[in-house]
Amino acid sequence: MNRPVQGHDVSASVMGPNGPELAGEWQEVDINIANAVETYQTLNSRMPILLDGDITLDGTLKRGWLDMNIVAATVGTGNLQPGQNIPASPRFVITTTINAPDKGLNGTYQLTGVIIDKTALSIKQGKGVVESNLSFKAEGLIEA
């Protein structure tokens, strides 16, 4: 009987333009692959055919807040003010490694040309961990 991969079988890392960025372990990684299918329907037909559409890649990285420079790392500057020149967004490579040989699953998913399009800090009262969630969009995915 095959067993599914579990969270402790997977790790994720983020490489930026200057090497490893946003270091540390991630609690959760969501990767979404969407095919914007379009319908094509001829006259005198009630049943459309499906046409391939644009494929988009996006997702979220989630963990406790570890980096004081999270804004500068994800946006390109830590000073966001009206009228200020803000540089182009840095590009990242996110690599998710699956290491479960006993389950017959080994390999990586590498997301390339990644832009962090939303940086969110969730701060709550008490002893709860401050969460940092990074939403991203990617230009490519390599499965190896």
C-alpha positions in Angstrom: 0.0 0.0 0.0 1.4 3.4 -1.0 1.6 6.0 1.7 1.3 9.7 1.0 4.1 12.2 1.5 3.9 14.0 4.8 5.1 17.5 5.8 8.3 16.2 7.4 9.2 14.7 4.0 9.3 18.1 2.3 11.5 21.2 2.6 11.5 24.5 0.9 14.1 27.1 0.2 14.1 30.6 -1.4 17.0 31.9 -3.5 17.1 35.6 -4.4 19.4 37.7 -6.6 22.0 37.8 -3.8 21.9 34.1 -2.8 19.8 32.5 -0.1 17.0 34.9 1.0 14.3 34.7 3.7 16.3 31.8 5.3 14.7 29.4 7.7 12.2 26.6 7.5 8.7 27.2 6.1 5.6 25.8 7.8 3.5 25.6 4.6 3.9 26.0 0.9 1.0 26.2 -1.5 1.6 25.9 -5.2 -1.2 26.5 -7.7 -1.2 25.7 -11.4 -4.2 27.1 -13.2 -5.2 26.6 -16.8 -7.6 29.3 -17.9 -9.6 27.0 -20.2 -11.8 28.7 -22.7 -14.9 27.4 -24.4 -15.6 27.5 -28.2 -19.0 26.9 -29.4 -20.2 26.7 -33.0 -23.6 27.8 -34.3 -26.4 25.3 -33.9 -24.6 23.6 -31.0 -25.3 23.3 -27.4 -22.1 21.7 -26.4 -18.9 23.7 -26.5 -15.4 22.3 -26.9 -12.6 23.3 -24.5 -9.6 25.2 -25.7 -6.4 25.5 -23.7 -5.9 28.9 -22.1 -3.1 30.7 -20.3 -1.4 28.7 -17.6 -0.5 30.7 -14.5 1.5 29.7 -11.5 1.1 31.2 -8.0 1.1 30.2 -4.4 1.9 31.1 -0.8 4.8 30.6 1.6 3.8 30.6 5.3 5.8 30.6 8.6 6.4 32.5 11.8 8.0 36.0 11.3 11.8 35.6 11.3 13.1 38.6 9.3 13.0 42.2 10.3 14.0 43.2 6.7 11.0 41.2 5.2 9.7 44.3 3.3 13.1 45.2 1.8 13.7 41.5 0.9 10.3 41.1 -0.9 9.7 44.6 -2.4 13.2 45.8 -3.0 13.3 48.6 -0.5 12.3 49.0 3.2 11.2 52.6 2.7 7.8 52.9 0.9 6.8 56.6 0.6 4.8 58.6 -1.9 7.0 60.1 -4.6 9.9 57.8 -3.8 11.5 55.8 -6.6 10.8 52.2 -5.9 13.0 49.7 -7.7 11.8 46.7 -9.7 10.7 43.8 -7.6 13.4 41.2 -6.9 13.1 37.8 -8.6 13.3 34.6 -6.6 13.6 30.9 -7.2 11.6 28.7 -4.8 12.7 25.1 -4.6 10.5 22.5 -2.9 12.4 19.2 -2.2 10.5 15.9 -1.6 12.7 13.4 0.2 10.6 10.2 0.8 12.5 7.3 -0.7 10.6 4.8 1.5 7.4 6.1 -0.1 8.9 6.0 -3.6 8.9 9.8 -4.0 12.0 11.9 -4.5 12.4 15.1 -6.5 12.0 18.8 -6.6 9.6 21.4 -7.9 11.5 24.6 -8.7 9.5 27.8 -9.3 11.4 30.3 -11.4 11.0 34.1 -12.0 9.1 34.4 -8.7 7.8 37.8 -7.6 6.4 38.2 -4.1 3.1 40.1 -4.9 1.8 40.3 -1.3 3.6 40.3 2.0 1.4 39.9 5.1 2.2 39.9 8.8 -0.5 38.6 11.1 0.1 40.0 14.6 -2.3 38.8 17.4 -2.4 39.4 21.1 -0.8 37.0 23.6 1.8 34.4 23.0 0.8 33.4 19.5 3.5 33.3 16.8 3.4 36.3 14.5 2.8 34.8 11.0 4.4 36.0 7.8 2.6 34.9 4.7 4.1 35.6 1.3 1.9 35.3 -1.8 3.8 34.9 -5.0 3.4 34.6 -8.8 5.9 32.6 -10.8 7.0 32.6 -14.5 8.0 28.9 -14.7 8.0 25.5 -13.0 10.6 22.8 -13.4 9.8 19.3 -12.2 12.8 17.1 -11.5 
